[in-house]
């Protein structure tokens, strides 16, 4: 998945994660595959972050978008039974704001969690998943103190309250991989043929390669609650969190 384009589609979602509506042109429409736009602000999913939902409006008709299929192009998946705008049609796109905003807050919250666990406990990420407002993250953490859950929540919310700026930039592969500790997962998940790498920096806390959408500062996350800490094997600890 490209940083500025995926196939024929310009990625507006990464250029401006606050964008919720835009105009565009349908490049392809297929009952089996879906819809390809020349420019799209729908986040297509990846890295644990689910895809956006929303609508396309055209000639007085509404087509609901419920997912994305990634291949050589980004194919938007319409809701079952909804009509497809023909290729060449000018349409207005709109991302469902509540879902996207919750996902942005959740994703940035996971980066704060990851940064705190790496800084204070030296643990790498072994897996994770998120839905709007709640998520889990797994860490290679053989030993945890008895007050780990409460202490972790306190540390994470201290960083949220610090109102740290969240910035993004795109670097050439060699330059990005030269940054210290840029890979916070136990295995390197960056595709071998990816020549540009997007970097998300929670200034002063966490810098890592990431392709998702984020809030502009940690205060926008809101309070993060550590719901549960589970053992998933000898060294694996699963931390479940949700937005309070």
C-alpha positions in Angstrom: 0.0 0.0 0.0 1.5 3.3 -1.1 2.0 6.4 1.0 0.5 8.9 -1.5 -1.2 6.5 -3.9 -2.5 3.0 -4.1 -2.8 1.9 -7.7 -4.8 4.6 -9.5 -6.2 6.1 -6.2 -4.7 9.2 -4.5 -4.6 8.6 -0.7 -6.3 11.6 0.8 -6.7 9.8 4.2 -3.0 9.9 4.9 -2.4 13.4 3.5 -5.1 14.8 5.8 -6.7 12.5 8.4 -9.2 15.2 9.4 -10.7 15.2 5.9 -14.2 13.8 6.0 -15.8 14.8 2.6 -14.4 15.5 -0.9 -15.3 15.2 -4.6 -13.9 12.6 -6.9 -14.4 10.6 -10.1 -15.3 6.9 -10.4 -12.6 5.1 -12.4 -14.1 1.6 -12.3 -17.3 0.0 -11.0 -17.7 -3.8 -10.9 -20.5 -5.8 -9.2 -17.9 -8.4 -8.0 -14.9 -6.1 -7.2 -16.5 -2.8 -6.1 -15.6 0.8 -6.9 -12.3 2.5 -7.7 -12.0 6.3 -7.2 -9.4 8.6 -8.5 -9.0 10.1 -5.0 -10.3 8.7 -1.7 -10.3 9.7 2.0 -11.5 6.2 3.1 -8.8 4.5 5.2 -8.7 1.0 3.6 -7.6 -0.9 6.7 -4.2 -2.3 7.7 -1.8 -2.5 10.6 -4.7 -3.6 12.9 -6.8 -0.5 12.1 -10.2 -1.5 10.5 -11.4 0.3 7.3 -13.6 3.3 7.2 -17.3 3.3 6.5 -19.1 6.1 4.7 -21.1 7.0 1.6 -20.8 8.1 -2.0 -23.4 10.6 -3.2 -24.1 10.9 -7.0 -27.1 12.2 -9.0 -29.4 12.1 -6.1 -28.4 8.5 -5.2 -26.5 7.2 -2.1 -24.1 4.2 -2.1 -23.0 3.1 1.3 -19.3 2.0 1.6 -18.7 -0.8 4.2 -15.1 -1.9 3.5 -12.2 -2.0 1.1 -10.5 -4.7 -1.0 -6.8 -4.1 -1.6 -5.1 -5.3 -4.7 -3.4 -3.5 -7.6 -6.2 -0.9 -6.9 -8.2 0.1 -3.8 -11.7 -1.4 -4.4 -14.4 0.2 -2.2 -17.0 -2.4 -1.2 -20.6 -1.1 -1.4 -23.3 -2.3 1.0 -25.3 -5.2 -0.4 -28.0 -4.1 -2.7 -26.7 -0.5 -3.1 -26.3 0.8 -6.7 -22.9 1.3 -8.3 -22.0 4.7 -9.8 -20.8 4.1 -13.4 -17.2 4.7 -14.4 -16.8 8.4 -15.2 -19.4 9.6 -12.7 -18.5 12.6 -10.5 -19.3 11.7 -6.9 -19.1 13.2 -3.4 -17.5 11.0 -0.8 -18.0 11.2 2.9 -16.3 9.3 5.7 -18.4 8.3 8.8 -16.9 10.7 11.3 -17.8 9.0 14.6 -16.2 5.7 13.6 -13.0 7.3 12.1 -12.5 9.6 15.0 -12.8 6.8 17.5 -10.3 4.7 15.5 -7.9 7.6 15.3 -8.1 8.1 19.1 -7.8 4.4 19.7 -4.8 4.0 17.3 -2.9 6.9 18.9 -3.7 5.5 22.3 -2.1 2.2 21.3 1.0 4.1 20.2 1.2 5.8 23.7 0.7 2.3 25.3 3.5 0.9 23.1 5.8 3.8 23.9 5.3 3.5 27.6 5.8 -0.3 27.7 8.9 -0.1 25.6 10.4 2.8 27.6 9.6 1.6 31.1 9.5 -2.2 30.7 11.7 -2.9 27.6 9.0 -5.0 25.8 8.3 -5.3 22.1 4.9 -5.8 20.5 3.9 -9.3 19.4 0.4 -8.6 18.1 -2.6 -6.3 18.4 -6.0 -5.5 17.1 -8.5 -2.5 17.5 -12.1 -1.6 17.0 -13.6 1.9 17.6 -12.9 2.8 21.2 -11.3 -0.5 22.3 -8.2 -2.5 21.5 -5.7 -5.1 22.6 -1.9 -5.2 22.4 0.4 -8.2 23.1 3.9 -7.8 24.5 6.9 -10.0 25.0 7.0 -9.4 28.7 8.0 -12.5 30.8 7.9 -10.7 34.1 5.3 -8.2 35.3 5.2 -6.5 38.7 2.1 -7.1 40.9 0.8 -3.6 40.4 1.4 -3.6 36.6 -2.2 -2.9 35.5 -2.7 0.1 37.7 0.8 1.4 37.2 0.5 1.1 33.4 -2.8 3.0 33.3 -1.3 5.8 35.4 1.8 6.0 33.2 -0.2 5.9 29.9 -2.6 8.7 31.1 0.3 10.8 32.2 1.5 10.8 28.6 -2.0 11.4 27.3 -2.3 14.4 29.6 1.1 15.7 28.6 -0.5 16.8 25.3 2.4 15.5 23.2 2.3 16.4 19.5 1.7 13.6 17.0 3.4 14.2 13.7 3.9 12.1 10.5 6.6 12.2 7.8 7.7 10.0 4.9 11.3 8.8 4.7 13.2 6.8 2.2 13.5 3.2 3.3 17.3 3.3 4.3 16.8 6.6 6.1 13.8 5.3 8.1 15.4 2.0 9.0 18.5 3.9 10.3 16.3 5.5 13.0 16.9 3.7 16.4 14.1 1.4 17.6 11.9 2.3 14.7 10.5 -1.2 14.6 8.5 -1.8 17.8 7.2 -5.2 16.8 9.1 -8.4 17.5 9.2 -9.2 13.8 9.7 -6.6 11.0 6.3 -6.2 9.3 7.5 -3.6 6.7 7.3 -5.2 3.1 10.7 -5.8 1.6 9.8 -3.9 -1.6 8.4 -0.8 0.3 10.8 2.1 -0.7 9.1 4.9 1.3 8.2 4.4 4.9 5.7 6.6 6.8 6.9 7.5 10.3 4.5 8.5 13.2 6.2 10.4 16.0 4.6 11.0 19.4 7.1 13.7 20.2 9.3 12.8 23.1 7.8 9.3 23.6 7.4 7.0 20.6 8.7 7.0 17.0 7.8 4.1 14.7 6.8 3.0 11.2 3.1 3.1 10.8 0.5 3.5 8.0 -2.6 4.4 10.0 -4.5 7.6 10.9 -3.9 9.5 14.1 -5.0 12.5 16.2 -2.9 15.6 16.3 -2.0 15.5 20.0 -2.2 13.0 22.8 -4.8 15.1 24.7 -7.2 14.3 21.9 -7.1 10.6 22.8 -9.0 11.1 26.1 -8.5 8.9 29.1 -7.4 5.4 28.4 -8.5 2.6 30.7 -6.4 -0.6 31.1 -9.3 -3.1 31.3 -7.3 -6.3 31.7 -3.9 -7.9 31.6 -3.8 -11.5 30.5 -1.1 -14.2 30.2 -1.0 -15.7 26.7 1.9 -18.1 27.0 5.1 -18.1 29.0 6.3 -14.6 28.0 3.4 -13.1 26.2 1.1 -10.6 28.0 -2.1 -9.2 26.4 -3.2 -5.7 27.5 -6.8 -4.8 26.8 -7.6 -1.1 26.8 -10.6 1.1 26.0 -11.4 4.8 25.8 -13.0 5.9 29.0 
